[in-house]
Amino acid sequence: FAQEYFKLFNENGYRPDQWGDVGLEYRNLVGLPGGVSSPYAKQLIQVSQENGDKLDFAKGKGDDPDRRALCFVMDSTEYPFF
């Protein structure tokens, strides 16, 4: 999953839809059980680095902005996907 996800971003951290679709509902985020504390978060960062290190990561709070080259890691147990 992570390798395919990082292919969505160019060398500057832009998604192809970055210019047309903007706002909170289009922010970059990944939901993981435990969020940034998850062992999957460490794997996500490792795969990002292996694929050009195009993104920075931050702990998601739920009302995070849509920012270029920034991916929010949400705790999927606290913020479940519906």
C-alpha positions, 0 to 999 in steps of 0.5 A: 500500500505505502509504495503505491501511495507514495507514487501519487506524489511528484518530487515536490510532494504534490498530488496530481489533484493538488491544483483543483481539489483543495480543502480539509476533505482533500488533505493527505492522511493515513489512518493507522491503529495507534496513529503515530505510535503504531509500528506501521507508522515507522514502516510508512516513513521508511517506505517514504524515504525509499521512494524519494522522501517526498513527504513530511508526517505529522500527528493528525488531530481531525481538523488538519489543513490541506498542505503540500508534502505533508501527510497526517497520520491519524489514529484509526481507533480514535478517528474510525473510518466510516 
